[in-house]
């Protein structure tokens, strides 16, 4: 079954983030990259140490990226909320600040290795991070927004 350009882009980003591991030259190892299964957006994370949740938000038309042609291409900015979730163990000896800074750095590195998402996007940008604490779930982390700029055929979102 065919996949839209946007779905291919999200899959590409998820694959890049899932490749974060100490065996691949990173400082952390991501155990899970997932999208919420509920409309409300936030999913209670599984009991893993390092995980990333991606949530698509409302797309914005980017008419400056439109291209004339037959058929024309229309431009989009697709924001996604990204939550870097860390669940420290009871035996943790490294300060949370150190762990989260390395996790954040690894996500930046993995995301910007290919900001065009394999030729499907024009650019990928990450906004400034915000730290969070969820005592009920025993997690800390960083939230930010990822914005993917891309275009597809005006009459066919399956082709760019």
C-alpha positions as CSV (number, residue, x, y, z in Angstrom):
1,X,0.0,0.0,0.0
2,X,1.3,3.5,-0.8
3,X,2.4,5.9,1.9
4,X,2.0,9.6,1.8
5,X,5.1,11.8,1.6
6,X,4.4,13.0,5.2
7,X,4.2,9.4,6.5
8,X,7.4,8.5,4.7
9,X,9.1,11.6,6.3
10,X,7.9,10.7,9.8
11,X,9.0,7.1,9.3
12,X,12.4,8.3,8.2
13,X,12.8,10.5,11.3
14,X,11.7,7.7,13.6
15,X,14.3,5.4,12.0
16,X,17.0,8.0,12.5
17,X,16.1,8.5,16.1
18,X,15.8,4.7,16.8
19,X,19.4,4.3,15.5
20,X,20.8,6.3,18.4
21,X,22.9,3.8,20.4
22,X,26.3,3.7,22.1
23,X,27.3,1.1,19.6
24,X,26.8,3.6,16.8
25,X,28.9,6.5,18.2
26,X,26.3,8.1,20.4
27,X,26.4,8.6,24.2
28,X,22.9,7.1,24.8
29,X,20.9,4.2,23.5
30,X,17.3,4.9,22.6
31,X,15.0,2.0,23.5
32,X,11.8,3.1,21.9
33,X,10.6,5.7,19.4
34,X,6.8,5.8,19.2
35,X,3.7,7.9,18.3
36,X,0.8,8.0,20.7
37,X,-2.2,5.8,19.9
38,X,-4.8,8.2,21.4
39,X,-6.3,11.4,20.0
40,X,-5.4,13.2,23.2
41,X,-1.7,13.0,22.3
42,X,0.2,12.0,25.4
43,X,0.7,8.3,26.0
44,X,2.0,7.0,29.2
45,X,5.5,5.8,28.3
46,X,6.5,2.1,28.8
47,X,9.0,1.3,31.5
48,X,12.1,2.0,29.6
49,X,15.1,4.3,30.3
50,X,15.4,6.2,27.1
51,X,12.5,6.8,24.7
52,X,11.2,9.4,22.3
53,X,7.5,10.2,21.6
54,X,6.6,12.1,18.4
55,X,3.2,13.7,18.1
56,X,2.1,15.4,14.9
57,X,0.4,18.7,15.3
58,X,-1.6,20.9,12.9
59,X,0.3,21.5,9.6
60,X,0.8,24.9,8.2
61,X,0.7,25.9,4.5
62,X,4.0,27.4,3.4
63,X,3.1,29.1,0.1
64,X,6.7,30.4,-0.3
65,X,7.7,26.8,-1.0
66,X,5.1,26.3,-3.7
67,X,6.4,25.4,-7.2
68,X,4.7,26.0,-10.5
69,X,4.5,23.1,-12.8
70,X,2.2,20.4,-14.1
71,X,1.0,19.5,-11.6
72,X,2.2,22.3,-9.2
73,X,3.8,21.4,-5.9
74,X,2.4,22.8,-2.6
75,X,4.6,23.5,0.4
76,X,4.0,22.6,4.0
77,X,5.5,23.1,7.5
78,X,4.6,20.0,9.6
79,X,5.3,20.6,13.3
80,X,5.7,17.6,15.6
81,X,6.0,17.7,19.4
82,X,9.0,15.6,20.5
83,X,9.4,14.3,24.0
84,X,12.7,12.9,25.1
85,X,11.7,10.7,28.0
86,X,14.2,9.5,30.6
87,X,13.3,7.2,33.5
88,X,16.2,7.1,35.9
89,X,16.8,3.9,37.8
90,X,17.1,3.7,41.5
91,X,20.8,2.9,41.1
92,X,21.5,5.9,38.8
93,X,24.7,7.8,39.8
94,X,25.0,10.3,36.9
95,X,23.2,13.7,37.5
96,X,20.0,14.0,35.5
97,X,21.4,17.2,33.9
98,X,24.3,15.3,32.4
99,X,22.1,12.4,31.1
100,X,19.5,14.8,29.5
101,X,22.2,17.0,27.9
102,X,23.8,13.9,26.3
103,X,20.3,12.6,25.2
104,X,19.5,16.0,23.7
105,X,22.8,16.2,21.9
106,X,22.3,12.7,20.5
107,X,18.9,13.6,19.2
108,X,20.2,16.8,17.5
109,X,23.0,14.8,15.9
110,X,20.7,12.1,14.6
111,X,18.1,14.5,13.3
112,X,20.5,16.7,11.5
113,X,22.5,13.9,9.9
114,X,19.9,14.1,7.1
115,X,17.7,17.2,7.4
116,X,16.1,16.4,4.0
117,X,14.9,13.0,5.3
118,X,16.2,11.0,2.3
119,X,15.2,13.6,-0.2
120,X,11.5,13.7,0.9
121,X,11.8,17.0,2.8
122,X,13.3,20.4,2.2
123,X,14.5,20.9,5.7
124,X,14.2,19.8,9.3
125,X,14.4,22.2,12.2
126,X,14.4,21.7,16.0
127,X,13.2,24.4,18.4
128,X,14.7,25.2,21.8
129,X,14.2,22.6,24.4
130,X,12.0,22.8,27.6
131,X,12.8,20.5,30.5
132,X,10.0,18.7,32.2
133,X,9.4,16.5,35.3
134,X,6.5,14.0,35.7
135,X,6.7,12.7,39.3
136,X,3.6,10.5,38.9
137,X,5.3,8.5,36.1
138,X,8.8,8.8,37.6
139,X,10.2,10.4,34.4
140,X,12.1,13.5,33.4
141,X,12.8,14.8,30.0
142,X,13.0,17.4,27.3
143,X,10.2,18.6,25.1
144,X,10.7,20.5,21.8
145,X,9.1,21.0,18.5
146,X,10.5,19.5,15.2
147,X,9.3,21.3,12.1
148,X,9.6,19.5,8.7
149,X,9.3,21.6,5.6
150,X,8.2,19.6,2.6
151,X,6.1,19.7,-0.5
152,X,4.0,17.3,-2.6
153,X,2.1,17.4,-5.8
154,X,-0.9,19.5,-5.5
155,X,-3.2,16.7,-6.6
156,X,-1.3,13.8,-5.1
157,X,0.1,13.8,-1.5
158,X,1.8,10.5,-2.2
159,X,4.3,12.0,-4.6
160,X,6.7,14.9,-4.2
